Structure formats: structure tokens, C-alpha cells
Amino acid sequence: MSVLTDSDSGDPWSHEGSGAVRAVLVALGLTVAGFLVSLVGGIAFIVPLILLEVDIQSTGPFLALTAVGQVAFLVLGYAYARYTGLTVHVSRPSARELGWALAGVVAALVVAVGVSVLLAVLDLVPESVIGDAIVSDPTLVLGLAALSIVLVAPAEEFLFRGVIQGRLRRSLGPVGAVVGSSLLFGSLHLGNYTGETAAVVAGAVLIACVGTVFGTLYERTQNLVVPIVAHGVYNTILMVLSFLTL
């Protein structure tokens, strides 16, 4: 597999129009595998800390645990892409592509605000599972913001846009790929929320809606760095605003 790609042969952006069921099953399998690999990695990381009587709810261990999960996404995505020969386009963004990334940040924020307002009207606003931890140590938000830029955005975009969306595109075309990968992206974030089931699902739907912006950026620019930049900046803006309002 070549994770780079202006020199790759063939056209990975074309699609065959067949094998839709198999493509969906593979995408589902990758999502479930991402969750399981992240969970196993997290357990392997936490157990020694518990034995050493380290407070795993403190900021340092929490950020490290988050990083472990994201590394698991990268490893899984790379392993699948290498095994199947799936091309993930990564290149230095041009000024025009950076403009697309900026537009994507604005679009993602507009989508997030719009969906959040709708959820508030429907009384379906979920609570964050890390809300109490943030109140106890507000610097956790800043740590998450930094981690989002250097690891979270690259890892999640590589697995969901580069690999899962890339696999779906082969059979479902770009629109089906963006919708499918975004729904799976949202589903993986169900564990981020707490509260009534409907509210938790609504929170995942919000994430999925934002995910369509990142997926569209990848399809439009054919460069994974663009949605990575947009995702990282978007997360950072939300987290910095959260920190300032604490």
C-alpha cells in the first residue's frame, strides 16, 4: 500500500458499483475492530497503573489513555490499508486546499451549532462523560485540544475518512461513502455521552453530521491532510471555548 500519492498508479477515486453489502460489512467490521482494539489497548494501559495505585482519573493518565486509543485507530487503519492495497492520499496542502480546510472549519461549526440548537429545542442535549473531570481540572480541556491537533484528528481521519470512506467509495460512490463513514464515525462516539438513550444517540448524530463536512473535504480535495487540519482546528476551537466558559 502506498499511503502517499501523487505517484500511485490507477484511480482510487473511481468506484466499481458492486459489492455494496460487502463494503458496508467491511466498514462496520473496521468500526467495531477500532472500538475493540482501542478498548484492549486501554485496558492494557490502565491495569499497570491500577496496580501501581496511580489515579487513572487524573489529567495525565486520562490524556495518555486517550492517546492509546487513537494510536490503536492508526495501527488498525494502516494494517487494513497495507493488507488490501487501499490508497490513502496524503500530501502537503496547497494554499487553495488550506482555504478548503478553513471553509470546512466554518461549515463544521455552523452544522454543530445548528444541530445543537435543534437538540436543545427537542430536549435531547446529552451530557459529556468527562464533564466532572473537566470541572475538577479545567486544564484537561487544553490538553485534549493539543492532543486533538497532534493525534486525535490525524488518527480518526485516517481510519474513518482515509480507510473506511475509501473502502465504501469503491462500491457506493462518493455520496454513499461520505454518509456511511460519517454514520460510523458518529456511532463510535456514543460512549462520549451520558444521559437518556435518545439524548446519547442524538449526540452521536451531531458528531455524524459534522463528520459529513470532513468527509466532503476529503472527496473534494483528495488530500487527507485537509480534513485532518479542519478536524483539529474545529476540536480546538470548541475546547478552548469550553475552557474559557468554565
Secondary structure, DSSP 4 states (H G I P E B T S, - for coil): --S--TT--S-TT---S--HHHHHHHHHHHHHHHHHHHHHHHHHHHHHHHHTT--TTSHHHHHHHHHHHHHHHHHHHHHHHHHHT------PPPHHHHHHHHHHHHHHHHHHHHHHHHHHHTT---EETTHHHHHH-THHHHHHHHHIIIIIHHHHIIIIIIIIIHHHHHHHHHHHHHHHHHHHHHHHTGGGEESSHHHHHHHHHHHHHHHHHHHHHHHHH--THHHHHHHHHHHHHHHHHHHHT-
